[in-house]
């Protein structure tokens, strides 16, 4: 059994998170701010347990504890941008994309279902390797499905 590869599940997860963050607090959804915060809060917290890479889980949990998220439109975008930048820096990757460039890039539509499917397959591999539990992965998948419905991806 192959171990989950960060290069396989990472880009789809980043695409989902960044693209959804561009929709956070949109005018059409302002009547449901508590529901939007519940979905985001649940998803971001569930990732502490379901990321397919043990080292990534550790780093993510540390980041979340040091940088609590504020559920406001620009704050969610900025929080994700800084998280992604911290990951790229730790991995020695190019981090030249500005916040504005990232916002422009992630405003485009994405194949949400295909991205979520890749992520789920890698999480299932992690379950088999004992990196996370079935319940933790199911929780994350439920929040991803709610996110998809909420933003009509």
C-alpha positions, 0 to 999 in steps of 0.5 A, spaced: 500 500 500 502 506 497 502 512 503 498 518 501 503 523 497 502 530 499 503 532 492 497 528 490 492 530 496 495 537 497 493 541 491 486 539 491 485 541 498 488 548 497 484 549 491 478 547 495 479 551 501 482 557 497 476 557 492 471 556 498 474 562 502 473 567 496 466 565 497 466 567 504 461 572 507 458 573 499 452 578 499 448 572 497 450 568 503 450 574 508 443 571 511 446 565 514 453 567 517 452 562 523 451 556 518 457 559 514 462 559 520 459 552 523 461 549 516 468 552 516 470 551 523 468 544 523 472 543 517 478 547 519 478 543 526 476 536 523 483 537 518 487 537 525 485 529 525 484 527 518 490 530 514 493 524 511 500 526 513 502 525 520 507 531 520 502 535 516 497 534 522 502 536 527 504 542 523 497 544 522 495 543 529 501 547 531 499 553 526 491 553 528 493 554 536 498 559 534 494 563 529 486 562 531 482 564 525 477 570 525 470 568 521 470 574 517 471 575 509 478 578 508 480 574 515 479 567 512 482 569 506 488 572 509 489 566 514 489 561 509 494 565 505 498 565 511 497 558 512 499 556 505 505 561 505 508 557 512 507 551 509 511 553 502 516 556 506 517 550 511 518 545 504 522 550 501 517 552 495 517 558 491 512 563 495 512 569 490 504 569 490 501 575 493 495 575 497 491 579 491 494 574 486 492 568 490 485 571 491 485 572 483 487 565 482 482 562 486 476 566 484 475 561 478 471 555 478 474 548 480 472 541 479 470 541 487 467 533 486 474 531 483 478 534 488 474 532 494 475 525 491 482 525 490 483 527 497 478 522 500 482 517 497 488 519 500 485 519 507 482 512 506 490 510 505 491 514 511 486 510 515 489 503 512 496 506 515 493 508 522 495 515 520 487 517 522 481 514 524 475 512 519 470 517 524 475 523 523 475 522 515 468 521 515 467 528 519 471 531 514 468 529 508 461 531 511 464 538 512 466 538 505 460 536 502 456 541 506 461 546 504 460 544 497 452 545 498 453 551 501 457 555 496 453 551 490 460 548 487 
